Amino acid sequence: MRNKFQKKGVILIVSTLILGLMLILGAYFLNLTLTESKISRSQNIASQAYYLAEAGVNEAIWKLKNDPLWQADFETPPTCLNWSASFSRAGSLFSNGSYQVQIQNSDCASGEIVSTAIINLADGKTAQRIIKTKVFKAIGSLTAYGAVFTGGSSQNIDISSSILNIHDGNLFSNNHINIKSVSTVNLYDNPSTPEKEGKTLASGNLDVSWGSNLNSSDLCAKNMCLGDCSSEGCPPALVSMPMIDFDSSDPNSYKNKALVKEGASQCSILCNGVGCATKCVYSANEFSDLLWQVGKDGELTLNNEVTYVTGPIELKGSRRLKINGTLVADGTITIGNNQCWTNKGNKDCGFNGISVVDPGPDKPSGILTKTKINFGPFSSSLDIEITGIVYANDEISMVSLPWGFKVVGGILARKFSLTSALSPVDIYLDNSKILEGVWAGPLPPGGGKPPYSPVVTIGHWEEAY
């Protein structure tokens, strides 16, 4: 009997332990289920808040594209420099949700959008999500994205016995493009914006003679339409030659900018590394004297934002010219057409050298003239590198270049001719350098509105809780 009662006691204890363990496990799984439910609900609310904040950003971008008032305030100087705006929406996506959006410009057509979304919860609490994104509009092209652009309605692009490589841009002529005498022209587009680059565009005819090669994604001309010519038309419409204010009475003209710097004693020219002049505006004879002064194999360095010459310029007799900014001339600029220079009974002979350095953001750089620019067979003893605009209101001619020729910016003229079997020419389109060169600074003359692209680009996306 005793053993029987002992066995019943053991069973009771074991049953109690098992029941207690089951209760503990049940409570654990119930708590786990409740926790997972809370997590799921929290994630659902967080997603709702995120998409609500994203809706605010998208509405702000839509307004920048389609609202005339927002467009004007975002892009038009001078108010666009520090423009800001805000708006709010409630119940747009969720009945218990709202968002507040603010945009603040750091520059014209460049700003940051901050969208704050709030979801109201049943227990009186709120969930919040913040999205920040930087947006900007790229400045539009004045030259149909032409790395080489000719704006004369009766002048051509003529390429003979040459290698021309165009990177990230188009070849554009308001008249004909002629590629002949065993020439090769390569247009390389940028994968990020292929629709705007790598195109050969001629309002007249495009002629590629036997033995020459043209490697281009699209050919749009009066006599042929191959590839995508939908946006430009076939033939493309005429594009006006961008006009430069050389010497008008406007304060933004190149000559007046140079005179202002000269009046403020901010001009510096070095002869072989030593200061030799403190002017920004020179006559043709004065500038020629400076070139003679540096001597054979010497270097003249222009440390002026703008150096203005009221006449022609000729680089010859084994001189090097370094331009840390912009060189502007009323007359023809001739570089290396002649090997020798005779002056007052003395004679210097040899190859020359020229380079252009970009002085920094919002400052023009390049070589500009009212008439012609000629590069000849004695233009350089090393590769020519120009960061900026090469602009001639008449013709730009390159003949028998002895070394490589590289431009980061663009070549603009009424007519362009290239005959250089010796060395390749590489042009890298930089639209900002073209605009700064045409405008003599970061904004159009008179502070007008720049031609911005209609596309709003998202530069950075950041999320915060």
C-alpha positions in Angstrom: 0.0 0.0 0.0 2.8 2.3 0.9 4.5 1.8 -2.5 1.2 2.6 -4.2 0.8 5.9 -2.5 4.5 6.8 -3.2 4.0 6.2 -6.9 0.9 8.4 -6.9 2.9 11.2 -5.2 5.6 11.0 -7.8 3.1 11.2 -10.7 1.5 14.2 -9.1 4.8 16.0 -8.8 5.9 15.2 -12.4 2.5 16.3 -13.7 2.8 19.5 -11.8 6.3 20.2 -13.2 5.2 19.4 -16.8 2.1 21.6 -16.4 4.3 24.4 -15.1 6.8 24.0 -17.9 4.0 24.1 -20.4 2.6 27.2 -18.9 6.1 28.8 -19.0 6.5 27.8 -22.7 3.0 29.0 -23.5 3.7 32.4 -21.9 7.0 32.6 -23.7 5.5 31.9 -27.1 2.6 34.3 -26.4 5.1 37.0 -25.5 7.1 36.2 -28.6 4.0 36.4 -30.7 3.1 39.7 -29.2 6.6 41.0 -29.7 6.7 39.9 -33.4 3.3 41.5 -33.8 4.6 44.8 -32.4 7.7 44.6 -34.6 5.6 43.9 -37.6 3.3 46.8 -36.8 6.2 49.1 -36.1 7.8 48.2 -39.5 4.5 48.8 -41.2 4.2 52.2 -39.6 7.8 53.0 -40.4 7.2 52.1 -44.1 4.1 54.2 -44.2 6.1 57.2 -42.7 8.9 56.6 -45.2 6.6 56.6 -48.2 4.8 59.6 -46.9 8.1 61.5 -46.6 9.1 60.3 -50.0 5.8 61.6 -51.4 6.7 65.0 -50.0 10.1 65.0 -51.8 8.5 63.9 -55.1 5.9 66.7 -54.8 8.6 69.2 -54.3 10.5 67.9 -57.3 7.3 68.0 -59.4 6.8 71.7 -58.4 10.4 72.5 -59.5 9.6 71.0 -62.9 6.1 72.3 -63.4 5.2 75.2 -61.1 6.2 78.4 -62.8 6.6 80.3 -59.6 8.8 77.6 -58.0 10.8 77.4 -61.3 11.4 81.1 -61.4 12.4 81.4 -57.7 14.6 78.3 -57.9 16.5 79.5 -61.0 16.4 83.3 -61.4 19.2 85.5 -59.9 19.7 87.1 -57.5 16.9 85.7 -55.3 17.7 82.1 -56.3 21.0 82.4 -54.4 19.3 81.8 -51.0 15.7 81.1 -51.9 13.6 78.9 -49.6 10.0 77.7 -49.5 7.8 75.2 -47.6 4.4 73.5 -47.7 2.5 70.8 -45.9 0.0 68.1 -46.6 -2.4 66.2 -44.3 -4.4 63.1 -45.1 -3.0 62.7 -48.6 -1.8 59.1 -48.5 -3.0 58.0 -45.0 -5.9 59.6 -43.0 -3.7 59.7 -39.9 -0.6 61.0 -41.7 0.9 64.3 -42.8 4.2 65.7 -44.1 6.0 69.0 -44.0 8.4 69.9 -46.8 11.0 72.6 -47.0 13.5 73.5 -49.7 16.6 75.7 -49.2 18.9 76.8 -52.0 22.6 76.9 -51.6 23.1 78.4 -55.0 20.9 79.1 -58.1 19.2 75.9 -59.3 20.8 74.0 -56.4 19.2 73.2 -53.1 18.3 70.7 -50.4 14.8 69.3 -49.9 13.8 68.1 -46.4 10.6 66.2 -46.0 9.3 65.3 -42.5 6.4 62.7 -42.3 4.3 62.1 -39.2 1.9 59.2 -38.5 -0.5 59.7 -35.6 -1.0 56.5 -33.6 -4.0 55.3 -31.6 -2.3 55.6 -28.2 -1.5 59.3 -28.7 2.0 58.6 -29.8 3.5 59.5 -33.3 5.9 58.0 -35.7 8.3 60.2 -37.7 10.5 59.8 -40.7 12.7 62.5 -42.3 14.2 62.3 -45.9 16.8 64.8 -47.2 17.8 65.1 -50.8 20.0 67.5 -52.7 18.6 68.6 -56.1 20.0 70.7 -58.9 19.5 71.6 -62.6 22.5 71.5 -64.9 23.1 74.6 -67.0 21.9 74.0 -70.5 24.0 74.1 -73.6 24.5 77.2 -75.9 26.0 75.1 -78.6 23.8 71.9 -78.9 26.4 70.2 -76.8 29.0 70.8 -79.5 32.5 70.2 -78.4 33.4 71.6 -81.8 30.8 74.1 -82.9 30.7 76.3 -86.0 28.0 78.9 -86.1 28.4 80.4 -89.5 25.4 79.9 -91.7 27.6 79.6 -94.8 30.9 78.3 -93.2 31.9 74.7 -92.7 33.8 72.2 -90.6 36.6 71.0 -92.8 38.8 68.1 -91.6 41.6 66.9 -93.8 44.3 64.3 -93.2 43.7 64.4 -89.5 42.7 62.5 -86.4 40.0 64.2 -84.3 38.7 62.7 -81.1 35.6 64.3 -79.5 34.8 63.1 -75.9 31.4 63.6 -74.2 30.1 66.0 -76.9 28.9 66.5 -80.4 30.3 67.8 -83.7 28.0 70.6 -84.8 27.9 72.8 -87.9 25.3 75.3 -89.1 26.4 74.5 -92.6 28.4 71.5 -94.0 30.8 69.0 -92.4 33.5 67.7 -94.7 35.8 64.8 -93.7 38.3 63.9 -96.3 41.9 62.9 -97.3 42.2 59.8 -95.1 40.9 61.5 -91.9 39.5 59.7 -88.8 36.9 61.4 -86.6 35.8 59.5 -83.4 33.0 60.7 -81.2 32.9 59.1 -77.7 29.8 59.5 -75.7 29.3 59.5 -71.9 27.3 56.4 -70.8 25.4 58.5 -68.3 23.9 60.9 -70.9 24.2 59.1 -74.3 21.2 60.9 -75.7 23.1 64.2 -75.8 26.6 63.2 -76.9 28.4 61.3 -79.7 26.4 62.9 -82.4 27.4 64.4 -85.7 25.0 67.3 -86.5 25.1 69.4 -89.7 22.3 71.7 -90.8 23.8 71.3 -94.3 25.3 68.1 -95.8 27.7 65.6 -94.2 30.4 64.3 -96.5 32.8 61.6 -95.6 35.1 60.9 -98.6 36.6 57.6 -99.6 39.5 56.5 -97.2 38.2 58.6 -94.3 36.3 57.3 -91.3 33.6 58.8 -89.0 32.7 56.9 -85.9 29.6 58.5 -84.4 26.5 57.1 -82.7 24.1 59.3 -84.8 24.4 61.1 -88.1 21.9 63.9 -88.5 22.3 66.1 -91.7 20.5 67.3 -94.7 21.7 64.4 -96.8 21.5 61.6 -94.2 19.7 60.5 -91.0 21.2 57.6 -89.2 20.5 56.8 -85.6 18.5 58.9 -83.2 17.9 62.3 -84.7 14.5 62.8 -83.0 15.5 65.5 -80.5 17.6 67.6 -82.9 15.7 67.0 -86.2 17.2 66.0 -89.5 18.7 68.2 -90.5 19.1 69.9 -87.1 17.9 73.4 -86.7 20.3 76.3 -86.9 21.9 77.3 -83.6 23.0 80.9 -83.2 26.7 81.6 -82.7 27.0 82.6 -79.0 28.1 86.3 -79.0 30.8 87.5 -76.6 30.9 91.1 -75.2 34.5 92.0 -75.9 34.7 95.7 -75.3 31.3 97.4 -74.9 30.6 99.9 -72.2 28.9 97.2 -70.1 30.8 96.5 -66.9 30.6 92.8 -67.8 32.6 93.2 -71.1 36.0 91.5 -71.1 37.8 94.8 -71.6 36.0 96.5 -68.7 36.6 93.5 -66.4 40.4 93.8 -67.3 40.4 97.6 -66.7 38.7 97.2 -63.3 41.3 94.6 -62.2 44.0 97.0 -63.5 42.6 99.9 -61.5 42.6 97.8 -58.4 46.3 96.8 -58.9 45.3 93.1 -59.3 47.3 92.4 -62.5 50.5 90.4 -62.6 52.7 89.2 -65.5 55.9 87.2 -65.1 58.8 87.1 -67.5 60.7 83.8 -66.8 59.2 83.7 -63.3 60.0 87.3 -62.4 57.4 90.1 -62.3 57.8 92.3 -65.3 54.4 94.0 -65.8 51.4 95.0 -63.8 48.8 95.8 -66.4 45.8 93.8 -67.7 45.2 95.8 -71.0 47.9 96.1 -73.6 48.4 97.4 -77.1 49.6 94.9 -79.7 53.1 96.5 -79.6 53.3 96.4 -75.8 52.4 92.7 -75.7 54.9 91.9 -78.4 57.6 93.7 -76.4 56.8 91.4 -73.4 57.1 88.3 -75.6 60.5 89.6 -77.0 61.6 90.4 -73.5 61.4 86.8 -72.2 64.0 85.8 -74.9 64.5 82.5 -76.8 63.0 79.5 -74.9 61.6 82.0 -72.3 58.1 81.9 -70.8 55.6 84.7 -70.4 53.1 83.9 -67.6 49.8 85.8 -67.5 48.5 85.7 -64.0 45.5 88.0 -64.8 41.9 86.7 -64.8 41.6 88.6 -68.1 44.5 89.9 -70.2 43.1 92.1 -73.0 45.2 93.0 -76.1 43.8 95.8 -78.4 45.2 94.3 -81.6 46.7 91.1 -83.0 48.9 88.6 -81.2 51.7 86.5 -82.7 53.6 83.8 -80.9 56.9 83.0 -82.7 60.6 82.7 -82.2 60.7 79.9 -79.5 58.6 81.5 -76.8 56.2 79.9 -74.3 53.0 81.5 -73.2 51.2 80.3 -70.1 47.7 81.8 -69.5 46.3 81.4 -66.0 42.9 82.8 -67.0 41.7 84.3 -70.3 43.6 85.9 -73.1 41.4 88.2 -75.3 42.4 90.0 -78.4 40.8 92.4 -80.9 42.9 91.1 -83.7 44.0 87.7 -85.1 45.9 85.4 -82.7 48.6 83.5 -84.6 50.5 80.7 -82.8 53.5 79.1 -84.4 52.9 79.9 -88.1 56.5 81.3 -88.2 59.5 79.6 -86.8 61.8 82.7 -86.6 61.4 86.2 -85.2 63.7 89.0 -86.2 63.6 92.2 -84.1 66.1 95.1 -84.2 68.7 93.0 -86.0 68.4 90.0 -83.7 66.9 86.7 -84.8 65.4 83.9 -82.6 64.1 80.6 -84.1 62.4 77.5 -82.7 59.2 75.9 -81.6 56.8 77.7 -79.3 54.5 76.6 -76.5 51.1 77.6 -75.2 48.9 76.4 -72.3 45.8 77.7 -70.6 45.0 76.9 -67.0 41.6 77.2 -65.4 41.8 79.8 -62.5 38.9 78.3 -60.6 35.1 78.0 -60.3 33.0 80.8 -61.9 36.1 82.3 -63.6 36.5 82.2 -67.4 39.5 80.6 -69.1 40.6 80.3 -72.7 41.7 82.1 -75.8 39.2 84.5 -77.5 39.4 86.9 -80.4 37.1 89.1 -82.5 38.7 87.7 -85.7 40.8 84.5 -86.3 42.9 82.0 -84.4 45.7 80.2 -86.3 47.7 77.3 -85.0 50.7 76.5 -87.2 53.5 73.9 -87.6 55.7 75.6 -85.0 53.0 76.1 -82.5 54.5 73.9 -79.8 57.5 71.8 -78.7 55.2 69.8 -76.4 51.6 68.8 -76.3 49.2 71.8 -76.1 46.7 71.7 -73.2 43.9 74.3 -72.9 41.3 74.2 -70.2 38.6 76.6 -71.2 37.1 78.0 -74.4 38.8 78.5 -77.8 36.6 81.1 -79.5 37.0 83.0 -82.7 34.4 85.3 -84.2 35.8 84.2 -87.6 37.8 81.1 -88.3 39.9 78.7 -86.2 42.6 77.0 -88.3 45.0 74.2 -87.3 47.7 73.2 -89.7 50.4 70.6 -89.2 50.4 70.6 -85.5 53.7 69.2 -84.3 52.4 67.6 -81.1 49.1 66.6 -79.5 46.4 69.2 -79.0 44.0 68.8 -76.1 41.1 71.1 -75.1 38.9 70.6 -72.0 36.0 73.0 -72.7 35.1 73.6 -76.3 36.0 75.1 -79.7 33.6 77.7 -81.1 34.0 79.6 -84.3 32.2 80.6 -87.4 34.4 78.2 -89.4 36.8 75.4 -88.3 39.5 73.8 -90.4 41.9 71.1 -89.3 44.8 69.7 -91.4 47.2 67.9 -89.1 48.6 64.6 -90.2 51.3 64.7 -87.5 49.3 64.7 -84.3 45.8 63.9 -82.9 43.4 66.5 -81.6 41.4 65.6 -78.5 38.4 67.8 -77.4 36.7 67.1 -74.1 33.3 68.9 -73.8 33.0 70.9 -70.6 29.8 72.9 -70.9 30.6 75.0 -67.8 33.8 76.2 -69.3 32.0 77.2 -72.5 29.4 79.2 -70.5 32.0 80.9 -68.3 33.9 81.9 -71.4 30.9 83.2 -73.3 29.6 85.1 -70.3 33.0 86.2 -68.9 31.9 84.7 -65.6 29.3 82.5 -63.9 26.2 84.3 -65.1 25.0 85.8 -68.3 25.7 89.5 -69.0 23.4 91.7 -66.9 22.8 88.8 -64.4 20.0 87.2 -66.5 18.6 83.8 -66.1 21.0 81.0 -67.3 19.5 78.4 -69.7 18.9 75.5 -67.3 18.1 72.0 -68.3 14.5 71.0 -67.6 15.7 67.8 -65.8 16.0 68.0 -62.0 18.9 65.8 -60.9 19.0 64.2 -57.5 22.5 64.5 -56.2 22.3 62.9 -52.8 19.6 61.0 -50.8 19.7 60.8 -47.0 17.3 59.2 -44.6 16.8 60.0 -40.9 14.3 58.9 -38.2 
